Amino acid sequence: MAGNRVTVGNVEITSLSDGILEFDLCNFFPNHKSDDEWQGYRQHLVDGHKVRFNLASYLIRSDGRTILVDTGMGARPADAPDTPWGELMNDFQSHGVRADEIDMVVMTHLHRDHVGWNLAPPAREGGQYAPTFPNARYWFSTKDWEACHDPDVMPSRFPNAPTTVWPLQDLGLIEFMDGEHVLTSELTAFPTPGHTPGHMSIMVSSQGERAIILGDAIHNQAQVNEPDWESRADMDPEQTRITRRKLMDQLETENILGIIGHFPYPGFGKVVRADGRRFWQALSF
C-alpha cells in the first residue's frame, strides 16, 4: 500500500490532487466560527483561522475499467499563475497515468472544484470543445444536471457549468445517473443529497471489504463529531445534516473505510470513537 494508494479487495484506488483551496473560517462556516465552538478542533485549521481543502480526484481500477472520480478546479487562469490549484495533469504525469487511459469519469456533483478538468484547456480550440479524457464517458446525476441549468442558482452555485459541463452534451459524452447506479460489479453510486440536489457518493465493495467515497458530504474533520455544522457551500443545509449524520453513523458502526476528497491528502481514514466523541483517524502508511 503506497502513501497515496489503497486496495479494497480487488479494487485499487489512487489519490490524486489538483491542489488546495483556503477560506477564512468566518466565510466558510459563518454560523460556526466562534473560538468556543472550535475548542478541541483547532488542529483542523491552518494559520489559526482558516480551513484548507485538498482538491482530490480518485483514480480507480475496477473490473478492467479505469475510472476517475471528480476532476478538480481545472487549469490555472493565465492571469493568476500563482494560484494553488491546477495541478491534476501534473499529478497524472508524476504517477505515470495518461489521460487517454480513463474510460469513465464519475462526478460526485457539479460544483466548480469537481468538474474543472472535464474539458481540455483552452476550452475552445478552433471553436470546438475537446474532452480532457478522450476515451471516457462522463457520469453524473440527472438532478445536478437540472440544477446547473436553473438560472436562479447557476451563476452562484455552478458558475463554470457552461464551459465545463454543458458542452459534454453536445459531444455526446454524458451518462446520467438517476438514483442508485451500478458503475461496475464493485462500484455503486448512491444518492447523498443536500450539498447539491443530486450529490452522489460511491460505495466500493470487493472481496468482503468496503469503502465509501463521500464527495462533499463533509468538508472538515471537525464535522465528523459535529455533523450538524453546515457550510456555506451546502445548497440544502438541513438535508446535508441528515445525509452527513447517516454517513458518519455508517462509517463508524460498519467499520467502513472513508475516502474524503477535501480532507488532508490522501483522504483515506476511519471514523472512530473515544471518550464519547467521534474523530477522524487517517490511515498510516
C-alpha positions in Angstrom: 0.0 0.0 0.0 1.7 3.2 -1.2 1.2 6.5 0.6 -1.5 7.6 -1.9 -3.0 4.2 -2.8 -5.2 1.7 -1.1 -6.8 -1.6 -2.2 -10.3 -2.6 -1.3 -10.5 -6.2 -2.2 -9.6 -6.3 -5.9 -10.2 -2.5 -6.3 -7.2 -0.2 -6.4 -7.8 3.4 -5.5 -5.1 6.1 -6.0 -5.5 9.6 -4.6 -4.5 12.4 -6.9 -4.7 16.2 -6.3 -5.4 19.3 -8.2 -4.0 21.4 -5.4 -5.7 23.2 -2.5 -8.2 25.9 -1.6 -8.3 28.0 1.6 -11.1 30.0 3.1 -11.4 32.2 6.2 -13.4 30.3 8.9 -16.0 33.1 9.1 -16.5 32.8 5.4 -16.9 29.1 5.1 -18.6 28.3 8.4 -20.4 31.5 9.0 -22.7 30.0 11.7 -19.9 28.1 13.4 -17.0 30.5 13.7 -16.6 31.2 17.4 -13.4 30.2 19.2 -15.6 28.4 21.8 -17.1 26.1 19.2 -13.7 25.2 17.7 -12.0 24.4 21.0 -10.8 20.9 20.6 -10.8 21.2 16.7 -8.2 23.9 16.2 -5.8 21.3 14.8 -8.0 21.1 11.8 -7.5 24.8 11.0 -4.5 26.5 9.3 -3.0 29.8 10.2 -5.2 30.0 13.2 -8.5 30.9 11.5 -8.6 29.3 8.0 -9.9 26.0 6.6 -7.8 24.3 3.9 -9.3 21.8 1.4 -7.4 19.3 -0.7 -8.8 19.1 -4.2 -8.7 15.3 -4.6 -9.5 13.2 -7.6 -9.5 9.4 -7.2 -8.2 7.0 -9.9 -9.9 3.7 -9.5 -9.2 0.4 -11.3 -12.1 -2.0 -11.1 -13.4 -4.8 -13.4 -10.9 -3.8 -16.0 -12.1 -0.2 -16.1 -10.0 2.9 -15.3 -12.3 5.4 -13.6 -11.6 9.0 -12.4 -13.8 10.4 -9.7 -14.0 14.2 -9.9 -11.7 16.4 -11.9 -10.7 19.3 -9.7 -10.7 23.1 -10.3 -9.1 22.9 -13.7 -6.2 24.7 -15.3 -4.7 27.8 -13.7 -6.0 31.1 -15.2 -3.4 32.8 -17.4 -3.7 35.9 -15.3 -3.3 34.0 -12.0 -0.2 31.8 -12.4 0.4 31.6 -8.6 -3.0 30.1 -7.8 -2.6 27.0 -5.6 -4.5 24.7 -7.8 -4.3 23.4 -11.4 -2.0 20.5 -10.7 -4.1 17.5 -11.7 -2.5 16.8 -15.1 1.0 17.2 -13.5 -0.1 14.7 -10.8 -1.2 12.3 -13.6 2.2 12.6 -15.2 4.1 12.1 -11.9 2.1 8.9 -11.3 2.6 7.6 -14.8 -1.0 7.9 -15.7 -2.2 9.0 -19.2 -5.4 10.9 -19.8 -6.4 8.5 -22.5 -6.4 5.6 -20.1 -9.5 6.9 -18.4 -12.7 5.3 -19.7 -15.1 6.6 -17.1 -15.2 10.0 -15.4 -17.7 10.0 -12.4 -18.6 13.3 -10.8 -19.9 13.2 -7.2 -21.5 16.6 -8.0 -21.2 19.5 -10.4 -19.7 22.3 -8.2 -16.8 24.1 -9.9 -14.0 22.4 -7.9 -15.1 18.9 -9.1 -15.5 19.5 -12.8 -12.7 21.8 -13.8 -10.6 19.4 -16.0 -13.6 17.9 -17.8 -12.6 19.8 -21.0 -9.0 20.4 -22.2 -7.6 23.9 -21.8 -8.1 26.1 -23.7 -11.7 25.0 -23.6 -12.2 26.1 -27.2 -9.8 25.2 -30.0 -11.0 26.1 -33.4 -14.4 26.8 -32.0 -14.9 23.3 -30.6 -14.7 21.8 -27.2 -12.5 18.8 -26.6 -12.6 16.4 -23.6 -9.5 16.1 -21.4 -10.1 12.4 -21.2 -10.7 11.5 -24.9 -11.8 7.8 -24.3 -14.1 8.5 -21.4 -17.8 8.9 -20.9 -18.8 11.3 -18.1 -21.3 10.1 -15.4 -23.2 12.4 -13.1 -26.7 12.8 -11.6 -29.7 14.0 -13.5 -30.7 16.2 -10.6 -27.4 18.1 -10.7 -27.7 18.5 -14.5 -31.1 20.1 -14.0 -29.8 22.3 -11.1 -26.9 23.6 -13.1 -29.3 24.8 -15.7 -31.5 26.7 -13.2 -30.9 30.4 -13.9 -31.7 31.2 -10.3 -28.8 29.1 -8.9 -26.3 28.5 -11.8 -24.4 31.8 -11.5 -23.7 31.4 -7.8 -23.6 27.6 -7.4 -22.4 26.3 -10.8 -20.6 29.2 -12.4 -18.4 27.2 -14.7 -21.0 24.7 -15.8 -21.5 26.5 -19.2 -17.8 25.8 -20.1 -17.0 22.6 -18.2 -20.3 20.6 -18.1 -22.9 21.7 -20.6 -20.6 21.1 -23.7 -20.4 17.4 -22.8 -23.9 17.0 -24.0 -23.1 18.4 -27.4 -20.2 16.0 -27.5 -22.5 13.1 -26.7 -20.4 12.0 -23.7 -22.9 12.1 -20.8 -24.3 9.2 -18.9 -26.9 10.2 -16.5 -27.4 8.6 -13.1 -31.0 8.8 -11.7 -30.8 7.4 -8.2 -28.6 4.5 -7.2 -26.5 3.3 -10.1 -24.2 0.4 -10.6 -20.9 1.5 -12.3 -19.1 -1.8 -12.1 -19.7 -5.0 -10.2 -17.6 -3.4 -7.4 -18.7 0.2 -7.5 -22.2 1.6 -6.9 -23.0 5.3 -6.9 -25.8 6.2 -4.5 -27.6 9.5 -3.7 -26.3 11.6 -0.7 -28.2 14.8 -1.3 -28.0 18.2 0.4 -24.7 19.6 -0.6 -26.2 19.7 -4.1 -29.6 18.2 -5.1 -28.0 15.3 -6.9 -24.9 14.8 -4.9 -23.7 11.1 -5.1 -21.3 9.1 -3.1 -19.7 5.8 -4.3 -19.7 2.5 -2.4 -16.7 0.3 -3.1 -17.3 -3.4 -2.3 -15.0 -6.2 -3.2 -13.9 -9.5 -1.5 -15.7 -8.6 1.7 -14.1 -5.2 2.1 -15.8 -1.8 1.7 -15.1 1.9 1.3 -17.2 4.9 0.6 -16.0 7.9 -1.5 -18.1 10.7 0.2 -17.6 13.6 -2.2 -18.6 16.9 -0.4 -21.0 15.3 2.1 -18.3 16.5 4.6 -15.6 19.2 4.4 -13.6 19.4 7.6 -12.6 16.8 10.2 -14.4 18.7 12.9 -17.7 17.7 11.2 -17.1 14.0 12.0 -18.1 14.8 15.6 -20.2 17.9 14.6 -22.3 16.6 11.7 -24.8 19.4 12.2 -22.3 22.1 11.3 -23.3 23.4 7.9 -21.0 25.2 5.4 -21.9 28.0 3.1 -21.3 25.6 0.2 -24.3 23.3 1.2 -27.2 24.1 -1.0 -29.7 22.5 1.4 -28.2 22.6 4.8 -30.8 20.6 6.6 -30.7 17.8 4.1 -27.0 17.8 4.2 -27.1 17.4 8.0 -29.3 14.4 7.6 -27.1 12.9 5.0 -23.9 13.6 6.9 -25.2 12.0 10.2 -26.2 8.9 8.3 -22.8 8.6 6.6 -20.9 9.1 9.8 -23.0 6.5 11.6 -22.4 4.1 8.8 -18.7 4.6 8.6 -18.3 4.2 12.4 -20.7 1.3 13.1 -19.8 -0.8 10.0 -16.1 0.0 10.1 -16.0 1.2 6.5 -13.0 3.0 5.0 -13.8 6.6 4.3 -12.4 8.4 1.3 -12.9 12.1 1.6 -11.5 14.4 -1.0 -11.4 17.7 0.9 -9.7 16.2 4.0 -5.9 16.3 4.1 -4.2 14.4 1.3 -4.6 11.5 0.5 -8.0 11.4 2.3 -8.2 7.8 3.5 -9.3 7.0 7.0 -11.8 5.7 9.5 -14.4 7.2 11.8 -13.6 6.0 15.3 -14.9 6.8 18.8 -13.0 7.6 22.0 -14.3 9.2 25.3 -17.7 9.5 23.8 -16.6 11.6 20.8 -16.1 10.7 17.2 -12.9 11.6 15.3 -11.2 11.0 12.0 -8.3 8.6 12.1 -6.2 9.0 9.0 -4.7 5.8 7.6 -1.0 5.4 8.5 1.2 4.3 5.6 
